[in-house]
Each structure stands twice: as structure tokens, then as C-alpha cells.
Amino acid sequence: MIVEMRTYKLKPGTRPQFLEVFRTRSVPAHDAIGMKILGPFLSIEDPDTFFFMRGFPDLASREPMKAQFYEGELWKNELENLLMPMIEKYDVVLVDDPDGLVRFN
């Protein structure tokens, strides 16, 4: 399994709203495509930061699955304009989980 370890630094005070949309709209859309989400995990030290992992069956499926999400109607017509203005910056680290240690529900 290929896992993106994602860190989001949000604009001050936007984390509750971002997480509500993330949980109710983005996560189900990812799941429908076959991308698994583990998280979110909230930073204890910074109220504007959270983390999550996004899993893909293999490296070859990553780009097509991401394209399906980011080129889809939900992202283009709703989520992009809603979520992107709340993000100050984000970081993605791509890792391989050859032993299947990460368990997505």
C-alpha cells in the first residue's frame, strides 16, 4: 500500500469548519473512489494544524485516483472553492507500507 502522510496548516480559527467539511463531504468522496483515509489527527500544540493519511492500493493507482477526485464535480464545483481558501499551507510525504502496518477502516 502507498500512503500519503498529509499535514495541513490552516488559517487561524478555520480548523473546525474545515474538519466538518472534510469529514462529511471529502472523506465519503475519497472512499467512493477507493482512496482510504485514516484520521484526521488534531495537533495538540497548534489549533490550526491537523494530519491525516490517504491510502492507495499501489503507486500505479495513485495518480488516476487523485485525478478522479480532483477533476470530479464535487471538488471542482464545491470543495475547491470552500476548502482551499482556509489552507495556509500543506505538506505531503509519500511512503510505502510494504508490510501492511497501516490499517484503514
N, C-alpha and C positions, 0 to 999 in steps of 0.2 A: 504494500500500500504506500502511496505517496501522500504526504501530509504537508499542508501549508500551515505554518505557525504564524499567526497574524496578530499584530499589535496595533491598536488604534488609539491615537491621541486625539480626543475630541475637543471642540471649542468649549470653554468653560460653561458649565451648567447644562450641557445638552445630553449628557450620558443617559439619563432616564428616558427621554423621548427617543433617542437613537436605539436604545435597547428594546423598547416596546415595539418599534417598527421592525427591528432585526428579528426578534423572536416571533412576531405574529405574521410577518409578510415574507421576509427574506429566507428564514430557515425552512419554512414549508416549500418554497420555490426551489431551494437547493435540493431538498430531499426528493422532490418530484423528478429532478434531473438525474439523481443518483449520487450527488455530492453529499457527503455526510458532514455534519457539524458537531463538534464537541466544544461545549461552552455555551454562553460566554463565561469568562472568569473575570471578576472585577478586581482591579488593583485596590489594595488596602491603603497604599501610600499616596495614590493620586486619584481623586474622584473623577477625573476626566479621561482615564485610561482603562481599557479593557482588552482582553485577549480571547482568541478562540482558535480552534484548529479546524481546518477544512480538509476532508479526506477524499482521495480519488483511488479507484481500483489500481491504476498503474500510470506511468508517466505519459504513455500514448493517449490516454483518455483525458488528461488534464486540460489541454487547450480546447478541444472540442466541447467539453462540458462547460468550461468557463464561457466560451463563446455563446453557447446556448442560453446561459443565464444573462450575460451582459448585452447580448443582442436581442433579447426577448422583450416582449411588450411590457411586462411588469417593471423591469429595470428602466427601460427607455422612457416609458410614459408616466412612471410614478416614483420609483425608488431612487433613481439617479438624482432627480431634482430635489428630493426630500432629504436624502442622506448625505450626499456629497458636501453641501454647504456646512454641515455640522462637523466635518472631519478637518482637523488641523494638519495631521499627517498620519501615515500608516507605514508599517514595515512588514514585509513577508519574508520568512525563511522557509525554504523548501527542503524537506528532509525525506529520507526513505525509511520506512518501518518494515525491514525485511523479516523480522521475527513476529510481526503482528501484535506488538505490545499495546498499541493504542486501540481501545475498544470504543467504537461508535455505537450508539443505541439505534 
